[in-house]
Amino acid sequence: MIKRSYYGLLSTITLSAFGDAFGLLAMEWLVYELTGSKLAMGALALSSGIPELVLRLLGSPLSDRLHRVRFMACLAAIRLLAIALPLGMGLAGQLQLWHLFVAAGLSGSCAALFMPTAMAVIPGVADSRKLVRAFAIIDGSKSAAALLGPALAGALTAASGALPALGINMICYVAAITTLLYLQKLPKPSPAPGRFSISVYVREIAEGFTFYKQFPAMLTIMMMASISNLSSIAVWTMMVPFVREVLHRDAATMGTLSTVFALGTLVGLSIISMIGEIKKRRFVMLGSLGTIGLVTTLWGLFPSFSFALAAVFTTGTLGPFFGSLSSSLHGRLVPSNLQGRVNSIRFLIGGGLQPFGAFAGGAIAQLYGVPVLFVIAGLLPMLCASAALLLPGLKALDGDLSALETTHKRNDAVIPPHGVIAER
């Protein structure tokens, strides 16, 4: 039963990622075709990112209160309807910029809780002794979908326009919802004790922060992730202008760059899976973020197609050395009844600066050009990660975590669940 549930969840995440690869490229391409503005590109990311941040905070207890699989199905259904808006209006010849912004806002709102909920399910359906590998397989499947998706989306957009790519996105969501509905049944959640109240709900939101209060080293590492993600989103939001204005190429090139990035991610995940348990987590995690920054800076200094291919492959390879280790640490240290909330707060901290990074990236690129943006976006995480390596508190991330895992889960276990409904 555990294996079937795990692979069913794996299929759902993969289908969603494959569809998103089409939808994201299509919406970015449509915004640029309608406006030709880099600021509009940044505003699209902002319209998705702001609701995502708000829902990750205010909705964080829902992943622990509700039946997680059904909740994911509802979120996927809303995202399906969101994509239907620009697709329908585009087919009718009435597409306007605000249709894309509304779709991005609804999709971002649902994405805020979809992956944190999926992450909360994984420790319950995977072998606890192989969590690094379990999360790496999940990340690898997402990357495999992203490997094929952008190339096909780019080729489809170049040949037929962006609307068919939105149609592929909708089909993938239908398949993902179907997979969730037929997922191996998990034990039904118990009814929440007591009556729901605002004070209880607010307390549950606060409990999502307790993990980081007890383990400040993880808070620091997620702040480093936030800085790196700020820079990364600034770069990738400007990828369409980079392809069109700097490289003077079409949507197929955009898809190729995204595919090469995903190929690099698969290579990184394969290495992580073969290595297994890593003891020097601090050096590996911060080293990957700093090296990604260095490569991005060099990319801005040498903005050619050949260097762009090398840069996206290298950054894709390095990314899992942070992501999979971070996921496994959260999976091991966070108690099951807090997994949904803590993962929501984790994504909130890690992605909190992304909307502002996207908009600021558009402004910098508009004023000084895309290559200058890449240089700045690379220097920021490189300097911050180098400084973080000197912090003594991060040594808690290294070595054997068995005693630390027992201590933290025992400390968190005394927190009243306040109506939490957790799947086992």
KETOR-949111 format. One line per field, with one value per residue (C-alpha): residue number from 1; residue in one letter; chain; x, y, z. Coordinates in nm, 2 decimals. Layout:
<sites>
nr <- [NUM; ...]
rest <- [A; ...]
kette <- [A; ...]
px <- [X; ...]
py <- [Y; ...]
pz <- [Z; ...]
</sites>
This chain:
<sites>
nr <- [1; 2; 3; 4; 5; 6; 7; 8; 9; 10; 11; 12; 13; 14; 15; 16; 17; 18; 19; 20; 21; 22; 23; 24; 25; 26; 27; 28; 29; 30; 31; 32; 33; 34; 35; 36; 37; 38; 39; 40; 41; 42; 43; 44; 45; 46; 47; 48; 49; 50; 51; 52; 53; 54; 55; 56; 57; 58; 59; 60; 61; 62; 63; 64; 65; 66; 67; 68; 69; 70; 71; 72; 73; 74; 75; 76; 77; 78; 79; 80; 81; 82; 83; 84; 85; 86; 87; 88; 89; 90; 91; 92; 93; 94; 95; 96; 97; 98; 99; 100; 101; 102; 103; 104; 105; 106; 107; 108; 109; 110; 111; 112; 113; 114; 115; 116; 117; 118; 119; 120; 121; 122; 123; 124; 125; 126; 127; 128; 129; 130; 131; 132; 133; 134; 135; 136; 137; 138; 139; 140; 141; 142; 143; 144; 145; 146; 147; 148; 149; 150; 151; 152; 153; 154; 155; 156; 157; 158; 159; 160; 161; 162; 163; 164; 165; 166; 167; 168; 169; 170; 171; 172; 173; 174; 175; 176; 177; 178; 179; 180; 181; 182; 183; 184; 185; 186; 187; 188; 189; 190; 191; 192; 193; 194; 195; 196; 197; 198; 199; 200; 201; 202; 203; 204; 205; 206; 207; 208; 209; 210; 211; 212; 213; 214; 215; 216; 217; 218; 219; 220; 221; 222; 223; 224; 225; 226; 227; 228; 229; 230; 231; 232; 233; 234; 235; 236; 237; 238; 239; 240; 241; 242; 243; 244; 245; 246; 247; 248; 249; 250; 251; 252; 253; 254; 255; 256; 257; 258; 259; 260; 261; 262; 263; 264; 265; 266; 267; 268; 269; 270; 271; 272; 273; 274; 275; 276; 277; 278; 279; 280; 281; 282; 283; 284; 285; 286; 287; 288; 289; 290; 291; 292; 293; 294; 295; 296; 297; 298; 299; 300; 301; 302; 303; 304; 305; 306; 307; 308; 309; 310; 311; 312; 313; 314; 315; 316; 317; 318; 319; 320; 321; 322; 323; 324; 325; 326; 327; 328; 329; 330; 331; 332; 333; 334; 335; 336; 337; 338; 339; 340; 341; 342; 343; 344; 345; 346; 347; 348; 349; 350; 351; 352; 353; 354; 355; 356; 357; 358; 359; 360; 361; 362; 363; 364; 365; 366; 367; 368; 369; 370; 371; 372; 373; 374; 375; 376; 377; 378; 379; 380; 381; 382; 383; 384; 385; 386; 387; 388; 389; 390; 391; 392; 393; 394; 395; 396; 397; 398; 399; 400; 401; 402; 403; 404; 405; 406; 407; 408; 409; 410; 411; 412; 413; 414; 415; 416; 417; 418; 419; 420; 421; 422; 423; 424]
rest <- [M; I; K; R; S; Y; Y; G; L; L; S; T; I; T; L; S; A; F; G; D; A; F; G; L; L; A; M; E; W; L; V; Y; E; L; T; G; S; K; L; A; M; G; A; L; A; L; S; S; G; I; P; E; L; V; L; R; L; L; G; S; P; L; S; D; R; L; H; R; V; R; F; M; A; C; L; A; A; I; R; L; L; A; I; A; L; P; L; G; M; G; L; A; G; Q; L; Q; L; W; H; L; F; V; A; A; G; L; S; G; S; C; A; A; L; F; M; P; T; A; M; A; V; I; P; G; V; A; D; S; R; K; L; V; R; A; F; A; I; I; D; G; S; K; S; A; A; A; L; L; G; P; A; L; A; G; A; L; T; A; A; S; G; A; L; P; A; L; G; I; N; M; I; C; Y; V; A; A; I; T; T; L; L; Y; L; Q; K; L; P; K; P; S; P; A; P; G; R; F; S; I; S; V; Y; V; R; E; I; A; E; G; F; T; F; Y; K; Q; F; P; A; M; L; T; I; M; M; M; A; S; I; S; N; L; S; S; I; A; V; W; T; M; M; V; P; F; V; R; E; V; L; H; R; D; A; A; T; M; G; T; L; S; T; V; F; A; L; G; T; L; V; G; L; S; I; I; S; M; I; G; E; I; K; K; R; R; F; V; M; L; G; S; L; G; T; I; G; L; V; T; T; L; W; G; L; F; P; S; F; S; F; A; L; A; A; V; F; T; T; G; T; L; G; P; F; F; G; S; L; S; S; S; L; H; G; R; L; V; P; S; N; L; Q; G; R; V; N; S; I; R; F; L; I; G; G; G; L; Q; P; F; G; A; F; A; G; G; A; I; A; Q; L; Y; G; V; P; V; L; F; V; I; A; G; L; L; P; M; L; C; A; S; A; A; L; L; L; P; G; L; K; A; L; D; G; D; L; S; A; L; E; T; T; H; K; R; N; D; A; V; I; P; P; H; G; V; I; A; E; R]
kette <- [A; A; A; A; A; A; A; A; A; A; A; A; A; A; A; A; A; A; A; A; A; A; A; A; A; A; A; A; A; A; A; A; A; A; A; A; A; A; A; A; A; A; A; A; A; A; A; A; A; A; A; A; A; A; A; A; A; A; A; A; A; A; A; A; A; A; A; A; A; A; A; A; A; A; A; A; A; A; A; A; A; A; A; A; A; A; A; A; A; A; A; A; A; A; A; A; A; A; A; A; A; A; A; A; A; A; A; A; A; A; A; A; A; A; A; A; A; A; A; A; A; A; A; A; A; A; A; A; A; A; A; A; A; A; A; A; A; A; A; A; A; A; A; A; A; A; A; A; A; A; A; A; A; A; A; A; A; A; A; A; A; A; A; A; A; A; A; A; A; A; A; A; A; A; A; A; A; A; A; A; A; A; A; A; A; A; A; A; A; A; A; A; A; A; A; A; A; A; A; A; A; A; A; A; A; A; A; A; A; A; A; A; A; A; A; A; A; A; A; A; A; A; A; A; A; A; A; A; A; A; A; A; A; A; A; A; A; A; A; A; A; A; A; A; A; A; A; A; A; A; A; A; A; A; A; A; A; A; A; A; A; A; A; A; A; A; A; A; A; A; A; A; A; A; A; A; A; A; A; A; A; A; A; A; A; A; A; A; A; A; A; A; A; A; A; A; A; A; A; A; A; A; A; A; A; A; A; A; A; A; A; A; A; A; A; A; A; A; A; A; A; A; A; A; A; A; A; A; A; A; A; A; A; A; A; A; A; A; A; A; A; A; A; A; A; A; A; A; A; A; A; A; A; A; A; A; A; A; A; A; A; A; A; A; A; A; A; A; A; A; A; A; A; A; A; A; A; A; A; A; A; A; A; A; A; A; A; A; A; A; A; A; A; A; A; A; A; A; A; A; A; A; A; A; A; A; A; A; A; A; A; A; A; A; A; A; A; A; A; A; A; A; A; A]
px <- [0.00; 0.28; 0.46; 0.14; 0.06; 0.41; 0.41; 0.06; 0.18; 0.49; 0.27; 0.05; 0.35; 0.51; 0.20; 0.15; 0.51; 0.49; 0.18; 0.32; 0.62; 0.38; 0.16; 0.44; 0.62; 0.29; 0.18; 0.52; 0.53; 0.18; 0.25; 0.56; 0.37; 0.09; 0.32; 0.69; 0.76; 1.01; 0.81; 0.50; 0.69; 0.79; 0.43; 0.31; 0.54; 0.43; 0.06; 0.14; 0.39; 0.19; -0.12; 0.12; 0.30; -0.03; -0.19; 0.13; 0.10; -0.28; -0.36; -0.07; -0.29; -0.52; -0.26; -0.28; -0.65; -0.79; -0.77; -0.44; -0.51; -0.86; -0.72; -0.46; -0.73; -0.93; -0.63; -0.55; -0.91; -0.89; -0.57; -0.74; -1.01; -0.76; -0.58; -0.91; -0.97; -0.68; -0.72; -1.09; -1.05; -0.75; -0.95; -1.23; -0.98; -1.05; -0.74; -0.63; -0.34; -0.56; -0.68; -0.33; -0.28; -0.59; -0.49; -0.14; -0.29; -0.53; -0.26; -0.01; -0.27; -0.32; 0.05; 0.11; -0.04; -0.02; 0.35; 0.37; 0.07; 0.25; 0.57; 0.36; 0.23; 0.57; 0.72; 0.40; 0.43; 0.80; 1.06; 1.19; 1.54; 1.55; 1.39; 1.68; 1.63; 1.25; 1.27; 1.54; 1.31; 1.03; 1.25; 1.40; 1.05; 0.96; 1.29; 1.22; 0.89; 1.06; 1.32; 1.07; 0.81; 0.99; 1.14; 0.80; 0.64; 0.90; 0.87; 0.48; 0.48; 0.72; 0.51; 0.15; 0.15; 0.11; -0.25; -0.20; 0.06; -0.21; -0.43; -0.16; -0.14; -0.51; -0.49; -0.21; -0.42; -0.71; -0.48; -0.33; -0.67; -0.77; -0.46; -0.53; -0.89; -0.77; -0.48; -0.45; -0.68; -0.50; -0.66; -0.94; -0.86; -1.02; -1.27; -1.12; -1.17; -1.35; -1.51; -1.32; -1.23; -1.01; -0.78; -0.72; -0.65; -0.41; -0.23; -0.20; -0.03; 0.21; 0.29; 0.43; 0.71; 0.80; 1.03; 1.25; 1.24; 1.38; 1.62; 1.76; 2.02; 1.74; 1.59; 1.93; 1.97; 1.62; 1.70; 2.00; 1.76; 1.54; 1.82; 1.92; 1.56; 1.53; 1.82; 1.71; 1.35; 1.50; 1.70; 1.44; 1.16; 1.39; 1.46; 1.22; 1.37; 1.72; 1.64; 1.47; 1.68; 2.03; 2.04; 1.79; 1.63; 1.27; 1.06; 1.23; 1.55; 1.37; 1.24; 1.59; 1.74; 1.47; 1.53; 1.90; 1.84; 1.62; 1.88; 2.14; 1.89; 1.85; 2.23; 2.25; 1.97; 2.14; 2.46; 2.27; 2.09; 2.41; 2.59; 2.30; 2.35; 2.57; 2.73; 2.88; 2.55; 2.64; 2.93; 2.74; 2.42; 2.58; 2.85; 2.59; 2.41; 2.74; 2.86; 2.52; 2.57; 2.92; 2.80; 2.52; 2.76; 2.98; 2.67; 2.60; 2.96; 2.96; 2.60; 2.63; 2.41; 2.69; 2.77; 2.40; 2.37; 2.67; 2.53; 2.18; 2.32; 2.56; 2.31; 2.06; 2.31; 2.40; 2.04; 1.95; 2.25; 2.05; 1.69; 1.71; 1.91; 1.67; 1.37; 1.52; 1.61; 1.25; 1.12; 1.33; 1.31; 0.95; 0.68; 0.40; 0.13; 0.32; 0.45; 0.19; 0.23; 0.61; 0.64; 0.42; 0.63; 0.94; 0.82; 0.71; 1.06; 1.24; 1.02; 0.92; 1.14; 1.07; 0.78; 0.99; 1.30; 1.10; 0.97; 1.31; 1.47; 1.24; 1.31; 1.69; 1.68; 1.46; 1.71; 2.05; 2.00; 1.96; 2.33; 2.38; 2.09; 2.25; 2.58; 2.40; 2.17; 2.48; 2.69; 2.41; 2.38; 2.76; 2.85; 2.57; 2.65; 3.02; 2.94; 2.70; 2.98; 3.15; 2.84; 2.92; 2.55; 2.52; 2.74; 2.43; 2.34; 2.64; 2.70; 2.46; 2.11; 1.96; 1.98; 1.87; 1.58; 1.46; 1.50; 1.31; 1.02; 0.99; 0.98; 0.72; 0.51; 0.41; 0.23; -0.14; -0.26; -0.57; -0.78; -0.50; -0.60; -0.29; -0.27; -0.07]
py <- [0.00; 0.24; 0.18; 0.23; 0.55; 0.68; 0.61; 0.75; 1.07; 1.07; 1.04; 1.33; 1.56; 1.47; 1.53; 1.87; 1.97; 1.86; 2.07; 2.37; 2.37; 2.43; 2.68; 2.90; 2.94; 3.01; 3.28; 3.45; 3.44; 3.58; 3.87; 3.97; 3.95; 4.17; 4.43; 4.39; 4.52; 4.37; 4.54; 4.35; 4.03; 4.11; 4.21; 3.87; 3.70; 3.95; 3.87; 3.51; 3.55; 3.78; 3.55; 3.26; 3.42; 3.52; 3.18; 3.00; 3.19; 3.21; 2.87; 2.67; 2.48; 2.35; 2.09; 1.94; 1.99; 1.86; 1.52; 1.59; 1.40; 1.54; 1.89; 1.85; 1.74; 2.05; 2.28; 2.11; 2.16; 2.54; 2.56; 2.39; 2.65; 2.93; 2.81; 2.78; 3.16; 3.28; 2.98; 3.04; 3.41; 3.35; 3.11; 3.37; 3.63; 3.84; 3.78; 4.07; 4.12; 4.10; 3.75; 3.63; 3.82; 3.66; 3.32; 3.37; 3.49; 3.19; 2.94; 3.10; 3.08; 2.71; 2.64; 2.79; 2.48; 2.21; 2.12; 2.17; 1.93; 1.68; 1.71; 1.65; 1.32; 1.18; 1.09; 0.88; 0.69; 0.65; 0.45; 0.68; 0.54; 0.64; 0.99; 1.16; 0.91; 0.94; 1.32; 1.29; 1.06; 1.31; 1.60; 1.39; 1.31; 1.68; 1.75; 1.48; 1.64; 1.97; 1.82; 1.72; 1.98; 2.31; 2.17; 2.05; 2.37; 2.59; 2.39; 2.40; 2.77; 2.85; 2.65; 2.72; 3.00; 2.99; 2.88; 2.51; 2.50; 2.62; 2.34; 2.08; 2.23; 2.18; 1.81; 1.75; 1.88; 1.66; 1.36; 1.47; 1.51; 1.16; 1.01; 1.17; 1.04; 0.69; 0.71; 0.42; 0.51; 0.63; 0.61; 0.86; 1.16; 1.17; 1.45; 1.76; 1.77; 2.08; 2.36; 2.56; 2.92; 3.20; 3.19; 2.82; 2.87; 3.15; 2.94; 2.66; 2.91; 3.01; 2.64; 2.62; 2.86; 2.65; 2.42; 2.72; 2.86; 2.53; 2.48; 2.83; 2.67; 2.56; 2.91; 3.05; 2.80; 2.88; 3.25; 3.17; 2.99; 3.29; 3.51; 3.26; 3.22; 3.60; 3.60; 3.30; 3.42; 3.76; 3.57; 3.33; 3.60; 3.78; 3.47; 3.56; 3.91; 3.75; 3.50; 3.75; 4.07; 3.93; 3.60; 3.71; 3.37; 3.22; 3.02; 2.70; 2.84; 2.93; 2.57; 2.44; 2.64; 2.52; 2.16; 2.18; 2.32; 2.02; 1.78; 1.93; 1.89; 1.52; 1.48; 1.64; 1.43; 1.11; 1.21; 1.28; 0.94; 0.75; 0.93; 0.88; 1.02; 1.33; 1.44; 1.77; 1.92; 2.28; 2.30; 2.12; 2.33; 2.67; 2.57; 2.49; 2.82; 3.02; 2.84; 2.89; 3.27; 3.26; 3.09; 3.34; 3.63; 3.48; 3.42; 3.80; 3.88; 3.63; 3.64; 3.40; 3.10; 2.85; 2.99; 3.01; 2.64; 2.57; 2.80; 2.66; 2.30; 2.38; 2.56; 2.28; 2.02; 2.22; 2.29; 1.95; 1.96; 2.22; 2.11; 1.74; 1.79; 2.06; 1.83; 1.54; 1.75; 1.87; 1.52; 1.38; 1.66; 1.77; 1.56; 1.43; 1.65; 1.96; 1.86; 2.06; 2.38; 2.37; 2.29; 2.58; 2.81; 2.66; 2.75; 3.09; 3.17; 3.02; 3.19; 3.51; 3.74; 3.59; 3.82; 4.13; 3.97; 3.92; 4.28; 4.43; 4.21; 4.35; 4.71; 4.65; 4.48; 4.77; 5.03; 4.86; 4.55; 4.18; 4.10; 4.36; 4.20; 3.86; 3.99; 4.15; 3.84; 3.62; 3.83; 3.85; 3.48; 3.42; 3.68; 3.58; 3.21; 3.28; 3.48; 3.22; 2.95; 3.14; 3.12; 2.87; 2.79; 2.62; 2.34; 2.18; 2.07; 1.84; 1.49; 1.23; 1.37; 1.08; 1.24; 1.58; 1.42; 1.25; 1.56; 1.79; 1.55; 1.49; 1.87; 1.92; 1.63; 1.82; 2.09; 2.03; 1.94; 2.18; 1.98; 1.87; 1.59; 1.40; 1.10; 0.80]
pz <- [0.00; 0.09; -0.24; -0.44; -0.26; -0.31; -0.68; -0.73; -0.56; -0.78; -1.09; -0.98; -0.91; -1.24; -1.45; -1.28; -1.34; -1.71; -1.76; -1.58; -1.81; -2.10; -1.92; -1.78; -2.11; -2.28; -2.04; -2.04; -2.42; -2.45; -2.20; -2.40; -2.73; -2.59; -2.43; -2.53; -2.18; -1.93; -1.65; -1.76; -1.74; -1.38; -1.30; -1.42; -1.17; -0.90; -0.97; -0.91; -0.63; -0.39; -0.36; -0.32; -0.03; 0.14; 0.11; 0.23; 0.55; 0.61; 0.46; 0.62; 0.87; 0.60; 0.49; 0.84; 0.90; 0.57; 0.40; 0.21; -0.11; -0.16; -0.08; -0.35; -0.60; -0.52; -0.57; -0.90; -1.02; -0.94; -1.14; -1.43; -1.43; -1.40; -1.72; -1.90; -1.87; -2.10; -2.33; -2.38; -2.43; -2.67; -2.88; -2.90; -3.01; -2.69; -2.49; -2.27; -2.03; -1.72; -1.82; -1.79; -1.46; -1.31; -1.43; -1.27; -0.95; -0.91; -1.01; -0.76; -0.49; -0.54; -0.59; -0.25; -0.08; -0.34; -0.30; 0.08; 0.11; -0.12; 0.08; 0.40; 0.25; 0.14; 0.49; 0.55; 0.23; 0.20; 0.39; 0.67; 0.63; 0.26; 0.27; 0.09; -0.20; -0.18; -0.21; -0.48; -0.69; -0.66; -0.76; -1.04; -1.18; -1.17; -1.35; -1.61; -1.68; -1.70; -1.93; -2.19; -2.13; -2.21; -2.53; -2.66; -2.54; -2.71; -3.04; -3.02; -2.94; -3.22; -3.47; -3.36; -3.10; -2.72; -2.69; -2.78; -2.50; -2.26; -2.38; -2.30; -1.95; -1.90; -2.02; -1.77; -1.48; -1.58; -1.57; -1.24; -1.08; -1.21; -1.06; -0.72; -0.72; -0.78; -0.54; -0.30; -0.01; 0.30; 0.65; 0.69; 0.90; 1.24; 1.31; 1.47; 1.84; 1.97; 1.78; 1.52; 1.62; 1.48; 1.78; 1.74; 1.37; 1.43; 1.69; 1.44; 1.20; 1.47; 1.54; 1.18; 1.30; 1.61; 1.42; 1.31; 1.66; 1.80; 1.52; 1.41; 1.18; 0.95; 0.96; 0.85; 0.57; 0.44; 0.45; 0.22; 0.00; -0.01; -0.13; -0.39; -0.51; -0.54; -0.78; -0.97; -1.03; -1.15; -1.41; -1.53; -1.55; -1.80; -2.00; -2.28; -2.33; -2.30; -2.58; -2.80; -2.75; -2.66; -2.84; -3.12; -3.12; -3.09; -2.85; -2.94; -2.79; -2.47; -2.45; -2.52; -2.23; -1.99; -2.10; -2.06; -1.71; -1.63; -1.77; -1.54; -1.25; -1.34; -1.34; -1.00; -0.85; -0.99; -0.81; -0.49; -0.51; -0.56; -0.28; -0.03; 0.32; 0.33; 0.65; 0.56; 0.47; 0.56; 0.31; 0.04; 0.07; 0.09; -0.16; -0.42; -0.37; -0.39; -0.70; -0.87; -0.80; -0.95; -1.27; -1.31; -1.28; -1.55; -1.76; -1.75; -1.85; -2.14; -2.27; -2.56; -2.65; -2.59; -2.24; -2.16; -2.23; -2.00; -1.73; -1.72; -1.72; -1.43; -1.22; -1.28; -1.16; -0.85; -0.74; -0.60; -0.36; -0.17; -0.24; -0.17; 0.15; 0.27; 0.20; 0.38; 0.68; 0.71; 0.65; 0.93; 1.19; 1.16; 1.34; 1.12; 1.27; 1.18; 0.83; 0.63; 0.83; 0.85; 0.48; 0.40; 0.62; 0.46; 0.11; 0.25; 0.38; 0.08; -0.18; 0.02; -0.19; -0.53; -0.64; -0.55; -0.72; -1.04; -1.04; -0.95; -1.21; -1.47; -1.36; -1.37; -1.71; -1.84; -1.72; -1.77; -1.98; -1.91; -1.89; -1.61; -1.42; -1.45; -1.30; -1.00; -0.96; -0.94; -0.70; -0.43; -0.34; -0.39; -0.13; 0.11; 0.10; 0.15; 0.46; 0.59; 0.58; 0.87; 1.10; 1.38; 1.44; 1.10; 1.22; 1.37; 1.01; 0.99; 1.12; 1.26; 1.32; 1.51; 1.85; 1.72; 1.54; 1.85; 2.06; 1.82; 1.76; 2.13; 2.19; 1.92; 2.04; 2.35; 2.13; 2.13; 1.78; 1.80; 1.57; 1.34; 1.11; 0.99; 0.76; 0.87]
</sites>
